[in-house]
Amino acid sequence: MFWLYRGDFHVEAILPILVQIVTGVLGGQAVGAVLQQVAMSQLTKIISGAVGGVAGGTILGSLLGGAAGVDPASGGALGGLLGNAIGGAGGGAILTAIVGAVMKAMNK
């Protein structure tokens, strides 16, 4: 795995979170494009996608055994950055869909 150490900053600790945020935003944007009937602003899609991405990536990582302190390779094929990307995209899409449904219900 990518590893770099500069002072107190560990890239290997922050890289999975960045991957989850980016893929969560992408998943949220994809769902927002599909659910065009819900009037969601870009900021709403970005925030819900990013939060859902981190949550989804964390949940998938812990389900696959990639919890903190455990070697990511022990989680199998989805234990590394691929698992973070899949969990991030799925979590971002799911949370954005939930936020869209709630916003649509509130506008009625």
TORRO-967974 format. One line per 5 residues: number of its first residue (from 1); their letters; for each residue x, y, z of N, C-alpha, C, O. Coordinates in steps of 0.001 Angstrom, whole numbers, plus 524288, in hexadecimal, padded with zeros to 5 digits. Atoms other than C-alpha are relative to their C-alpha. Last residue first. Example, Ala and Ser with C-alpha at 12.3 -4.5 7.8 and 13.67 -1.06 7.14 Angstrom:
2) SA) 7FCCC:7FB5A:7FFC4:83566:7FBDC:81BE4:7FCFE:80442:802DA:7FEFB:80896:80383 | 8037A:7FB5A:80000:8300C:7EE6C:81E78:80384:804B0:80000:80790:8049D:80299;
***
This chain:
108) KNMAK) 80578:80121:80169:74EFF:846C6:7FC7D:7FC4F:80324:80329:7F792:802B0:8027E | 801F8:7FC27:803BE:75C7B:84D11:7FDCB:7FA50:7FF15:7FE7E:7F809:80259:7FBCB | 800BF:7FB02:7FD52:75FD2:84586:80A39:7FDAE:8042B:7FC69:7FB10:807C3:7FE3E | 80474:8008B:7FC6C:75DB6:83867:80380:7FEDE:80522:802D1:7FA55:80657:803DD | 804AE:8004B:80350:766C9:83C57:7F858:7FB21:7FF9D:8036D:7F729:80210:80242;
103) MVAGV) 80103:7FAC7:8020A:77130:840B5:8020A:7FB18:8001B:7FC9E:7F81E:803E1:7FCB8 | 801E2:7FCC7:7FBA9:77034:833C7:8094D:7FEB0:8057E:7FE1B:7FAB4:807B2:7FFA7 | 80549:801C1:7FEC0:77149:82C10:7FCA4:7FDA1:8033F:8046A:7F904:80496:80444 | 8038E:7FE61:80435:77CF9:8340C:7F84C:7FA60:7FE7A:80113:7F6C9:80186:80018 | 800BA:7FA5A:7FF58:783BE:83234:80574:7FC48:80215:7FBD3:7F8F9:80560:7FCF9;
98) IATLI) 8033A:7FF3E:7FB4E:78188:82380:80470:7FEE8:805CF:800DD:7FA7A:8074F:801F9 | 80558:8019F:80147:7868E:82324:7F66D:7FC5A:800CB:804A3:7F7E6:8027A:803F6 | 8022D:7FBE9:80359:79288:82B0F:7FA60:7FA6D:7FEA6:7FE67:7F718:8021B:7FE26 | 80169:7FB8F:7FCB7:794FD:821A9:805AB:7FDB4:80471:7FCC0:7FA18:80715:7FE85 | 80463:80151:7FC8C:7943D:815D4:7FCBA:7FE5C:804B9:80343:7F9B8:805F1:8039B;
93) AGGGA) 804C8:8007B:80311:79CBA:81B87:7F1EF:7FB44:7FF06:80384:7F71F:80156:802BD | 8016D:7FAD1:801F4:7A734:8202A:7FB4C:7FAF6:7FFE5:7FCEE:7F7B4:80364:7FD71 | 801F4:7FCF0:7FB95:7A758:8131D:80258:7FE4F:80571:7FE5D:7FA57:8076B:80039 | 8050D:80210:7FE4D:7A87A:80B93:7F5A8:7FDA4:80323:8046A:7F8FC:80456:80456 | 803D2:7FEE4:8041B:7B338:81431:7F035:7FA94:7FE19:8018C:7F6B5:800D5:800BD;
88) GGIAN) 800EA:7FA66:8005A:7BAC4:81404:7FCE7:7FBE4:80166:7FBF9:7F86C:80490:7FD03 | 80323:7FE6E:7FB7D:7B949:80571:7FF0C:7FEB2:805C4:7FFE9:7FA62:8074F:8015F | 80531:8025A:800B0:7BE13:802AB:7F150:7FC67:80187:80479:7F7E8:802FC:80398 | 8029C:7FD80:8046C:7C965:80C40:7F265:7FA78:7FDDD:7FF3F:7F6D0:800DB:7FE5A | 80164:7FAB1:7FE79:7CD63:807D1:8000C:7FD00:802C1:7FBAB:7F943:80596:7FCBA;
83) GLLGG) 8045E:80069:7FC4B:7CCD2:7F9A1:7FBAE:7FE3B:8054F:801E9:7F98E:80638:8028E | 8048F:80180:8031A:7D553:7FCD7:7EFF3:7FB2D:7FF7C:8037B:7F6E9:80128:80204 | 80267:7FB52:8022A:7DEB7:80424:7F8DC:7FB45:7FEBF:7FCA0:7F7B2:801F0:7FC3E | 7FCBA:7FB5D:800A3:7E1AA:7F809:8009F:7FCF7:80499:7FDE7:7F880:8058C:7FF69 | 7FDFD:7FDF3:7FB1A:7D98C:7ED06:80657:802FB:80511:7FF7E:80399:807D7:8035F;
78) LAGGS) 80259:7FAE4:7FF0D:7D12C:7EA53:7FA69:80219:8028D:804EE:7FFC7:80650:806D4 | 7FF71:7FCA5:8048F:7D989:7DF33:7F526:7FDE3:80574:800EB:7FFC9:8092F:7FE8D | 800F9:80255:8050D:7DB00:7D8C9:80263:8009D:80404:7FBA9:80369:807E2:7FC3F | 80580:7FF90:80159:7D98B:7DFC2:80F57:7FEB6:7FDAD:7FAC2:7FA37:7FDFE:7F914 | 802CF:80463:7FDAF:7E6C2:7DAEF:81411:7FA33:80018:7FEBE:7F777:7FC42:7FFB5;
73) APDVG) 7FFD7:8047D:8037A:7ED77:7E401:80A68:7FD0A:7FB5B:80238:7FB9A:7F7CE:7FF4F | 80411:7FFB1:803F9:7E8E4:7EFB1:81258:7FFEF:7FB51:7FC59:7FBD2:7F9F8:7FA40 | 7FDA6:7FF85:80524:7F158:7EB4C:81DFF:7FBC2:80018:7FBD2:7F887:7FC89:7FBB3 | 7FFB8:804FA:802B7:7E977:7ED5A:82A51:80252:800F8:7FA9C:80127:804ED:7F824 | 7FC14:80349:7FD98:7EBB8:7F8D5:8337E:800A9:7FAB3:7FD63:8041A:7F7B3:7FEE5;
68) AAGGL) 7FB2A:7FD51:7FE79:7DF41:7FFAC:82FDC:803AF:7FC3D:802BE:80218:7F93D:80626 | 8008E:7FC35:7FBBD:7D541:7F69F:829DB:80545:80240:8016F:80957:80046:7FFCD | 7FC05:7FC01:800A3:7D797:7F02A:81CAA:7FFA3:80427:80437:800A8:808BC:80329 | 7FB94:800FD:7FC99:7D04B:7E3D0:82054:80450:803FB:7FF89:8089A:80317:80184 | 7FC2C:8034F:802A7:7C6F6:7E3E1:814CF:804D6:7FF00:80345:80882:7FC80:8016E;
63) LSGLI) 8027E:80506:80139:7BB9A:7E8E0:81CEE:803D8:7FC35:7FD7A:80373:7F779:7FE33 | 80054:80304:7FB2B:7C45E:7F363:822C4:7FD50:7FAC2:7FF17:7FE84:7F6F2:801C4 | 7FAD3:80189:7FE26:7C85E:7F840:8156A:7FFCC:7FCBE:804EC:802BE:7F8FC:8057B | 7FE2C:8044F:8034B:7BA64:7F800:81044:8055B:7FE1B:801CC:80662:7F968:801D7 | 80334:804A5:7FEE9:7B5C9:80025:81BD2:801E2:7FB5F:7FCCB:80286:7F717:7FEE3;
58) TGGAV) 7FEAA:801F2:7FAC8:7C102:809C0:81AAF:7FD00:7FB09:80149:7FF33:7F74A:80359 | 7FAC7:80252:80039:7BF56:80B52:80C0D:801B0:7FDBA:8052F:8042F:7F99F:8055C | 80041:804DE:802F6:7B0C0:80D5F:80D8B:80539:7FD3E:7FFA0:80585:7F878:80022 | 802EA:803E1:7FCF3:7B24B:8177C:81854:7FFDC:7FAB8:7FD36:800CA:7F6AB:7FFA2 | 7FCC8:8016E:7FB7C:7BD07:81EE6:81140:7FD3F:7FBD2:8033D:7FFB4:7F812:804FC;
53) GGVAG) 7FB63:802D0:801D6:7B567:81EA4:80493:8037F:7FE3F:8046F:80559:7F9CF:80479 | 8017C:80568:8011B:7A89D:8224F:80B19:80492:7FCB9:7FE2A:804D8:7F80F:7FF4D | 8011D:8026E:7FAEB:7AEE1:82E85:810C5:7FE7E:7FA44:7FF45:8004B:7F6E2:8022C | 7FB1D:80081:7FD12:7B4EE:8320F:803A2:7FF25:7FD4F:8053D:80223:7F9D8:806B6 | 7FCA9:803E4:80276:7A89A:82F32:7FBDD:80503:7FF16:80306:806AD:7FAA2:803B9;
48) SIIKT) 8023D:80527:7FEC0:79FDB:83696:8056A:80338:7FBA5:7FD89:803BA:7F777:7FFDB | 7FF76:8011E:7FA68:7A8EB:84253:804C8:7FDD2:7FA9F:80151:80059:7F798:80412 | 7FA78:800AA:7FEA8:7AA79:84240:7F601:800A1:7FE77:805B7:8038C:7FADA:806F6 | 7FE13:804F0:80232:79C18:83FDF:7F313:805AA:7FEF9:8018C:8071B:7FA87:802AF | 8029C:80448:7FD3F:797C2:84A9B:7FC5E:801EF:7FABA:7FE0E:802F8:7F732:80126;
43) LQSMA) 7FDA4:8005C:7FAD5:7A1D5:85411:7F6E1:7FDA1:7FB83:80321:8006D:7F8B8:805DE | 7FAED:80295:8006E:79D63:85146:7E903:80274:7FF3B:80556:804AD:7FB19:80668 | 7FBBE:7FC9F:801BE:78F64:854D6:7EC76:80510:7FCD7:7FFAB:80570:7F88B:801CC | 7FB9D:7FFE5:7FC5B:784C2:84AAA:7ED09:80430:80392:7FDD5:80568:80362:7F92F | 7FD08:7FB24:8008A:777BA:84C96:7E635:8042E:80043:80442:80351:80284:8086B;
38) VQQLV) 7FF20:7FDCD:7FAD0:77317:83E84:7E59A:8037E:804CE:7FF59:807C9:8046F:7FD39 | 804E7:7FDBB:7FE3A:76DB7:83B54:7D815:80075:80252:80576:7FD14:8055A:8070D | 80060:7FA81:80161:77BAB:8399A:7D33F:7FAF3:8028C:801E2:7FAB0:80755:80243 | 804B0:7FE1F:7FD55:77D74:82CCD:7DA76:7FF4A:805DB:7FF03:7FF65:808F9:802AC | 80443:8039E:80131:7871C:826F2:7D0C3:7FADD:801F0:8024B:7F6CA:80194:7FFC4;
33) AGVAQ) 8013A:7FF82:8058E:7903F:832A0:7D111:7FB6E:7FC7D:7FE77:7F841:7FDE8:7FB25 | 80290:7FAF7:800D3:78FC0:83337:7DFE7:7FE84:800DB:7FA54:7FA80:80340:7F937 | 80568:8009F:7FE3F:792D0:824AE:7E07F:7FCFA:80510:7FF38:7F86A:804F5:7FDB6 | 80298:803A4:80390:79F00:826B9:7D841:7FA48:7FF42:8017F:7F6DF:7FF4D:7FE1B | 8012F:7FD38:804D2:7A2EA:832D4:7DFE6:7FD26:7FC7E:7FC1C:7F9A2:7FE41:7F958;
28) GGLVG) 80444:7FC5F:7FEF7:7A1D4:82B6E:7ECB2:7FE73:80308:7FB25:7F9D0:803EF:7FA3C | 804C9:80318:7FF78:7AA2D:82050:7E782:7FB41:8036F:800F8:7F70C:8026F:7FEDF | 80156:801F9:80532:7B486:829FF:7E2EF:7FAFE:7FCC0:80016:7F7B1:7FD44:7FCA1 | 80208:7FB8A:802F2:7B446:8310C:7F010:7FE69:7FE3D:7FA85:7FA58:7FFE0:7F88A | 8052C:7FECF:7FDE3:7B5B9:823FE:7F6F7:7FD7A:8048A:7FD2A:7F8D0:80469:7FBFE;
23) TVIQV) 803AA:803AD:80275:7C0F3:82053:7EDE5:7FA79:800BE:8021E:7F6B0:7FFBB:7FF54 | 8005B:7FF01:8059F:7C831:82CB5:7F1B9:7FC19:7FC52:7FD6A:7F8D3:7FE0A:7FA57 | 8029A:7FAFD:800ED:7C53F:82B8F:80042:7FF33:800EB:7FA2A:7FAE9:8024C:7F87C | 80580:8007F:7FE9C:7C882:81D0E:80109:7FD03:8050A:7FEF2:7F89A:804DF:7FD09 | 8026D:8033C:80408:7D556:81EEB:7F9B0:7FA27:7FF75:80111:7F701:7FFCA:7FD72;
18) LIPLI) 8006B:7FCCC:804B8:7D900:82A1F:802C5:7FD6A:7FD04:7FB8F:7FA3A:7FF35:7F8B4 | 80430:7FC3F:7FF0C:7D5E1:821C2:80EA2:7FF42:80381:7FB3F:7FAD7:804B1:7F9C4 | 8051D:8028D:8007F:7DE0A:81681:80957:7FB6C:803C9:800D2:7F764:8034B:7FE3F | 8014D:80172:8055E:7E997:81FC4:80702:7FACB:7FD23:7FF84:7F7C5:7FE73:7FC04 | 803AA:7FC3B:80238:7E98B:825D2:814A9:7FE40:7FE7C:7FA82:7FA12:80023:7F8CC;
13) AEVHF) 804A6:7FF8D:7FCBA:7EFB1:81A99:81C4A:7FBE9:8038D:7FD89:7F73E:802B7:7FE57 | 802E0:804F6:80041:7F96E:8168F:811D5:7FB2B:8000E:80379:7F7AA:7FCD8:802BE | 8033C:80021:804AF:7FD43:824D0:81053:7FCDB:7FAF4:7FFCD:7F874:7FAED:7FDDE | 7FFC1:80529:8026F:8020B:82564:81E51:7FC49:7FFE1:7FB5C:7F787:80015:7FC07 | 803F3:800C4:80403:804B1:83351:822F8:800D3:7FAB8:7FD57:804DF:7F9DE:7FAE4;
8) DGRYL) 8046C:802A0:7FD8D:80C10:834AC:82FD6:7FBB1:7FEAE:7FC1F:7F77F:7FCF7:7FDBC | 8013A:7FDF3:7FAD3:81909:837DF:8296A:7FBAD:7FCD8:80285:7FC2B:7F81A:80324 | 7FDB5:7FACC:7FF91:81850:833BD:81B46:7FE76:8023B:80546:7FA13:80415:805EE | 80011:7FDCF:7FAB6:815E7:8254B:81940:802CE:80538:7FFF0:80759:8058D:7FE67 | 7FC8D:7FB89:7FFBE:81215:81F6A:80C56:7FF87:8024C:80570:7FB3D:802C6:8078F;
3) WFM) 7FE84:7FE6A:7FABA:80BD5:8127C:80981:803DC:80479:7FFA9:807B4:8043B:7FCC7 | 7FD35:7FB0F:80042:8042D:80DDA:7FDAC:80139:801D1:80588:7FDBB:8021A:808D3 | 80343:7FB69:80000:80000:80000:80000:80370:804D7:80000:807DD:804C2:801E0;
***
